[in-house]
Amino acid sequence: MTLSQKVLERVAELEDAAPHELEEPLFEAVDPDALDQVFRTQPNGPRRAEGRIRFSYYGYEVVAYADGRVSVQDPTRMN
């Protein structure tokens, strides 16, 4: 599953909806293709095992990590 798919799945789960039912397209927050490609290992390059991208989507704070993890948190419930 790609990072963009993971984001959509997690947000949909928190919204108690299916991913296709989310009213705001992911591309309004981040370029899904770029998100899926940014941590991919390049044919003649080093493995991209570190890093993260943080953005807001659907009222949530999203962090996508190079290792494939995705964190989605409601900012009103953070600390």
C-alpha positions in Angstrom: 0.0 0.0 0.0 1.4 3.4 -0.9 1.8 6.3 1.6 -1.1 8.2 0.0 -3.3 5.2 0.3 -2.4 4.8 3.9 -3.2 8.4 4.6 -6.6 8.0 3.0 -7.4 4.8 4.8 -6.4 6.2 8.2 -8.3 9.4 7.8 -11.4 7.6 6.5 -11.2 5.2 9.5 -11.1 8.2 11.9 -14.1 9.8 10.0 -16.0 6.5 10.0 -16.2 6.6 6.3 -14.8 4.9 3.2 -11.8 6.6 1.5 -13.9 7.5 -1.5 -16.5 9.2 0.7 -14.0 11.8 2.0 -15.1 15.2 0.6 -11.7 16.8 0.4 -9.4 15.3 -2.2 -5.9 14.5 -0.9 -4.3 16.5 -3.7 -5.6 19.7 -2.1 -3.2 19.0 0.8 -0.3 17.2 -0.9 0.6 15.8 -4.3 -0.2 12.1 -3.8 2.2 11.0 -6.6 5.0 13.0 -5.1 4.2 11.6 -1.6 4.4 8.1 -3.0 7.7 8.7 -4.8 9.7 10.9 -2.4 11.1 8.0 -0.2 11.4 5.4 -3.0 14.9 4.2 -3.6 16.3 5.5 -6.9 17.8 2.9 -9.3 21.4 4.3 -9.0 20.9 6.1 -5.6 21.1 5.3 -1.9 18.2 3.8 0.0 16.0 6.6 1.5 15.4 5.2 5.0 15.1 8.4 6.9 12.9 11.4 6.8 9.3 12.5 7.2 6.8 14.8 5.6 4.3 16.6 7.8 1.1 18.2 6.4 -2.5 18.9 7.4 -5.4 17.0 5.7 -9.1 16.9 6.6 -8.4 18.7 9.8 -5.8 16.2 10.9 -2.0 16.5 11.4 -0.4 13.8 9.1 3.2 12.6 9.2 4.4 10.2 6.6 7.7 8.5 7.4 10.4 7.1 5.0 9.9 3.6 6.6 6.3 3.6 5.4 4.6 4.5 8.6 1.8 7.1 8.7 0.6 9.0 11.7 -2.7 10.8 11.7 -3.7 12.8 14.7 -6.5 15.2 15.6 -4.8 18.4 16.6 -7.5 19.2 19.1 -6.6 16.0 21.0 -2.9 16.4 20.9 -1.3 16.9 24.3 
